[in-house]
C-alpha cells in the first residue's frame, strides 16, 4: 500500500466509511475520557457561562447552543436536563428559548431527546453559544519533520501498520504556517501543521452571528511547542500507537494561539483550572463540621470535590486550554478572568 500524508490518513481513519467517529455502534466515551464524561460539574459550569451569554445578549427570543464534535450528545443531554430542572431558567424564560443542536458526522444517537437537533454542519448565523470540547484535536493535519539539512519534509504513513517514512518537502502553505507558528525546528523535530484546524475553527466561529464560541482542548502555545509532537492514539481507555486503520482515535494537541488568531475576533486563552474556578467549580474539601451536622450532605460535597479536583488537575483534564471568543458581546469582568 502506498504511504500517504497524515492528514489524509487521519481523515479516512476517523471520518471515512467505518471510521472511528462514524461507526454508530460505539461512541468516543467507550475509548477515552473527556471533561464531559468525567463529571456533571463540567456541564453545570458551561450552563453558568450560557446564562451569562444570554444576559449579555439581552435574553433573545431564541438562544442556540451548538456543540461541534458532539460525540453521542452527552453534553447537550446534560445541559438540557440542567435547564429543565433549573427554577431560574424557568423564571427568566430560558427553558423555553434555548435550542440545542449537535454537530457530528456520526448518525443521530438512539435515545437522544427529540428536542436536541442533530446535523453534520454548523448552522449559519445563529445567536448563542458554540462549544467544541476536544474537537479540534481530531481535525486531520499533516506532520512534517526537519531533516539533517533543516528541510521540512512531509511524514508519510502506512495506513495499515502505522509505519512512517519521510516524503517530499512540504508545500508553501505548510512552510508559511510553520515559520509563523512553529519556528526554530531543528533536525529530527516534528511539526504538526495546524492550518487545517485554524480554518475549521475560523469557519465555525464565523457561523456565529453574536454570542460566544468556546473551544476546550489539550494544546500548546508558540513559546513551548513540543519538539517531537504529540500525535497518539486511544482505544478502550488506553493510549496506543496511532495506527490509521480506523480502530482507534488519532489525536494531536492543538496550537491554540494559531487557532485563536485565525478566527479574526477578540479572544482569551485560559487554562481549564482557572476557567472552571471562575465558573464556580472548586476542588476544595468540605468542612469537617458538615460531617457532624449533615453526614449525607458531607458525602455529597466530598464526591463533588473529588470530581472538581479531577476536572481541575493540571496534570490531567485541568491541563486543557479554553479558547473563548466574544462575538458582538462583552463578557469581561462578569465571569472568567
VENTA-V931779 format. One record per run of one state. SS is the DSSP state (H for helix, E for strand, C for the rest). FROM is the first residue (numbers start at 1). LEN is the number of residues. Records with the same first field share a line. If there is no record, write none. Layout:
SS = FROM-LEN / FROM-LEN
This chain:
C = 1-3 / 16-12 / 31-4 / 39-1 / 57-6 / 69-5 / 86-1 / 92-2 / 104-12 / 120-6 / 134-2 / 139-4 / 147-5 / 158-6 / 170-2 / 182-8 / 193-2 / 207-1 / 218-1 / 221-1 / 225-7 / 236-2 / 241-8 / 252-2 / 263-4 / 279-9 / 294-1 / 313-4 / 320-1 / 328-10
E = 4-2 / 63-6 / 98-6 / 116-4 / 126-8 / 143-4 / 152-6 / 164-6 / 190-3 / 208-10 / 219-2 / 232-4 / 238-3 / 249-3 / 254-2 / 267-5 / 321-7
H = 6-10 / 28-3 / 35-4 / 40-17 / 74-12 / 87-5 / 94-4 / 136-3 / 172-10 / 195-12 / 222-3 / 256-7 / 272-7 / 288-6 / 295-18 / 317-3
